[in-house]
Amino acid sequence: QVQLVESGGGLVQAGGSLRLSCAASGSIFSSNTMGWYRQAPGKERELVATITTGWSTNYADSVKGRFTISRDNAKNTVYLQMSSLKSEDTAVYYCRYSSMYIPGRFYWGQGTQVTVSS
């Protein structure tokens, strides 16, 4: 089992910045992928960004150049630095953990609300 605890959400004005954190604990494999997904009201959950333990990253086109994902492997923690925030970034942001050693198995955090006011 893997537990994910997110923090850092909140209310910010358009153009502002926020940093989200997600700490993983439990049965963590040395090779894994952690990422951020978001779900806005009435919409499906969508990918924001992912990062592997080898620091390979993937971003949604909508956040490229504005968001940066990073991680601290020693702390099993992933971060999402969000800048130039827009009202359309408003959503619940979820952290996700997966590993090649548990194919098809995903662990999710409880979610953290990000609200961008225009």
TORPAKE-518544 format. One line per 5 residues: number of its first residue (from 1); for each residue z, y, x of N, C-alpha, C, O. Coordinates in steps of 0.2 Angstrom, whole numbers. Layout:
N
NUM = Z/Y/X/Z/Y/X/Z/Y/X/Z/Y/X | ...;
***
This chain:
118
1 = 0/-6/4/0/0/0/0/6/4/3/6/10 | -3/11/2/-3/18/5/-1/23/0/-3/23/-6 | 3/28/3/5/33/-2/2/40/1/2/41/8 | 0/44/-3/-3/50/-1/1/56/-4/2/56/-10 | 3/61/0/7/67/-3/3/73/-1/2/74/5;
6 = 1/77/-6/-3/83/-5/1/89/-6/6/89/-9 | -1/94/-2/3/100/-3/-2/106/-1/-7/105/2 | 0/112/-3/-4/118/-1/-8/121/-7/-11/127/-5 | -8/118/-12/-12/122/-18/-8/128/-20/-3/130/-18 | -12/132/-25/-9/138/-27/-14/142/-30/-20/140/-32;
11 = -12/148/-31/-16/153/-34/-18/158/-29/-14/161/-25 | -25/160/-29/-27/164/-24/-33/168/-27/-36/166/-31 | -34/174/-24/-39/179/-26/-46/176/-23/-46/173/-18 | -51/178/-27/-58/176/-24/-59/180/-17/-57/185/-16 | -62/176/-13/-62/178/-6/-57/176/-1/-57/177/5;
16 = -51/174/-4/-45/172/0/-46/165/3/-51/162/2 | -40/163/6/-40/157/9/-34/153/7/-29/155/5 | -35/146/8/-29/142/7/-30/136/11/-36/134/13 | -24/132/13/-25/126/17/-21/121/13/-15/122/12 | -25/115/12/-22/109/9/-20/104/14/-23/104/20;
21 = -14/101/13/-12/95/18/-11/89/14/-10/89/8 | -13/83/17/-11/77/14/-9/72/19/-12/71/24 | -3/70/18/1/65/23/0/58/20/2/57/14 | -2/54/24/-2/47/22/3/43/25/5/44/31 | 6/38/21/11/34/24/10/27/21/6/26/16;
26 = 13/22/24/13/15/22/9/11/27/9/12/33 | 4/6/24/0/2/28/-6/5/30/-11/5/27 | -6/9/35/-11/13/38/-15/10/43/-12/7/48 | -22/9/42/-26/6/47/-28/11/52/-29/17/50 | -29/9/58/-30/13/64/-37/16/63/-39/22/65;
31 = -42/13/59/-48/15/58/-49/17/50/-48/12/46 | -49/23/48/-49/24/41/-53/31/40/-55/35/44 | -54/32/33/-57/38/31/-53/42/26/-50/38/21 | -52/48/27/-48/52/22/-52/58/20/-56/60/24 | -51/60/14/-55/65/11/-52/69/6/-47/67/3;
36 = -56/74/4/-54/78/-2/-59/78/-7/-65/78/-6 | -57/77/-14/-61/77/-19/-58/82/-24/-52/84/-24 | -62/84/-29/-59/89/-34/-62/88/-41/-67/85/-41 | -58/90/-45/-60/89/-52/-58/95/-56/-52/97/-57 | -63/99/-59/-63/105/-63/-62/102/-70/-65/97/-72;
41 = -59/106/-74/-59/105/-82/-66/103/-85/-70/107/-84 | -66/97/-88/-72/96/-91/-78/93/-87/-83/91/-89 | -76/92/-80/-81/90/-76/-78/83/-72/-73/82/-72 | -83/80/-69/-81/74/-66/-79/75/-59/-80/81/-56 | -75/71/-56/-72/72/-50/-78/71/-45/-82/67/-45;
46 = -78/76/-40/-83/76/-35/-80/77/-28/-75/79/-26 | -85/74/-23/-83/75/-16/-83/82/-14/-87/86/-16 | -78/83/-10/-77/90/-6/-79/89/1/-84/92/4 | -75/84/5/-76/83/12/-72/77/14/-67/75/11 | -75/73/19/-72/67/21/-72/68/29/-76/71/32;
51 = -67/64/32/-67/64/39/-64/57/41/-59/54/38 | -67/54/46/-65/48/49/-60/49/54/-59/54/57 | -57/43/56/-52/44/62/-56/45/69/-53/48/73 | -63/44/69/-67/46/74/-69/53/74/-73/55/78 | -67/57/69/-69/64/67/-76/65/65/-78/71/66;
56 = -79/60/62/-85/61/59/-84/64/52/-80/62/48 | -87/70/50/-86/73/44/-92/73/40/-98/73/42 | -91/74/33/-96/75/28/-93/80/23/-88/80/21 | -98/85/21/-96/90/17/-101/90/11/-107/89/11 | -98/92/5/-102/94/-1/-106/100/1/-104/105/4;
61 = -112/101/-1/-116/107/0/-113/113/-2/-114/119/1 | -109/113/-8/-106/119/-11/-101/122/-6/-99/127/-8 | -98/118/-2/-93/120/2/-94/121/10/-90/124/14 | -100/119/12/-102/120/19/-102/127/21/-104/131/18 | -99/128/27/-98/135/30/-92/138/27/-91/144/30;
66 = -89/136/22/-83/139/19/-77/135/20/-71/137/21 | -77/128/20/-72/124/20/-72/120/27/-78/118/29 | -66/118/30/-66/114/36/-61/109/35/-55/110/34 | -63/103/36/-58/97/36/-57/95/43/-61/95/47 | -50/93/44/-48/91/50/-42/86/49/-40/85/43;
71 = -40/83/54/-35/78/54/-31/78/60/-33/79/66 | -25/75/59/-20/74/65/-19/66/64/-15/64/60 | -22/62/68/-21/55/68/-14/52/69/-12/48/66 | -11/56/74/-4/54/75/1/55/69/6/51/69 | -1/60/65/3/61/59/0/58/53/3/59/47;
76 = -6/55/53/-9/52/47/-10/57/42/-9/56/36 | -12/63/44/-12/69/40/-19/72/40/-22/73/46 | -22/74/34/-28/77/34/-27/84/31/-23/85/27 | -31/89/33/-31/96/31/-37/98/28/-43/95/30 | -37/103/24/-43/106/21/-42/113/21/-38/116/17;
81 = -45/117/26/-45/124/27/-50/127/22/-56/126/23 | -48/131/17/-53/133/12/-53/141/13/-48/144/13 | -59/144/14/-60/151/15/-66/153/11/-69/149/8 | -66/160/10/-71/163/5/-71/159/-1/-76/158/-4 | -65/158/-4/-64/155/-10/-68/158/-16/-68/164/-17;
86 = -71/154/-21/-74/157/-26/-71/154/-33/-67/149/-32 | -72/157/-38/-69/155/-45/-71/148/-46/-67/144/-49 | -77/146/-44/-80/139/-45/-76/134/-41/-77/128/-42 | -72/136/-36/-68/131/-33/-62/129/-36/-58/125/-34 | -60/133/-42/-54/131/-46/-55/124/-48/-60/122/-51;
91 = -50/120/-46/-50/113/-48/-43/110/-46/-39/113/-42 | -42/103/-48/-37/99/-45/-40/96/-39/-45/92/-40 | -37/96/-33/-39/93/-27/-35/87/-26/-29/87/-26 | -39/82/-25/-36/75/-23/-38/73/-16/-43/74/-14 | -33/70/-13/-34/67/-7/-35/59/-8/-32/56/-12;
96 = -39/57/-4/-41/50/-4/-41/46/2/-43/49/7 | -39/40/2/-39/36/9/-43/29/7/-42/26/2 | -46/28/13/-50/21/12/-51/19/19/-50/22/24 | -52/12/20/-53/9/26/-58/3/26/-59/0/21 | -62/2/31/-67/-3/31/-63/-10/31/-66/-15/29;
101 = -57/-10/32/-53/-16/32/-51/-18/25/-49/-24/24 | -52/-13/20/-50/-15/13/-56/-12/9/-55/-7/5 | -62/-15/10/-68/-13/6/-67/-12/-1/-65/-17/-4 | -69/-7/-4/-69/-6/-11/-62/-4/-14/-61/-3/-20 | -57/-3/-9/-50/-1/-11/-49/6/-9/-50/8/-3;
106 = -47/10/-14/-46/17/-13/-39/19/-15/-37/17/-20 | -36/23/-11/-29/26/-13/-30/34/-14/-34/37/-11 | -27/36/-19/-27/43/-21/-20/46/-21/-15/43/-23 | -20/53/-20/-14/57/-21/-14/59/-28/-18/57/-32 | -8/62/-29/-7/65/-36/-11/71/-38/-11/73/-44;
111 = -14/74/-33/-18/80/-34/-13/87/-34/-7/87/-35 | -17/92/-32/-14/98/-31/-19/104/-34/-25/103/-33 | -16/108/-38/-20/113/-42/-22/119/-37/-18/122/-34 | -28/120/-37/-31/126/-34/-34/131/-39/-39/129/-42 | -31/137/-39/-34/142/-44/-36/148/-41/-32/151/-37;
116 = -43/149/-42/-46/155/-38/-47/161/-44/-51/159/-48 | -44/166/-44/-45/171/-49/-50/176/-46/-50/178/-40 | -54/178/-51/-60/183/-49/-58/190/-51/-62/195/-49;
***
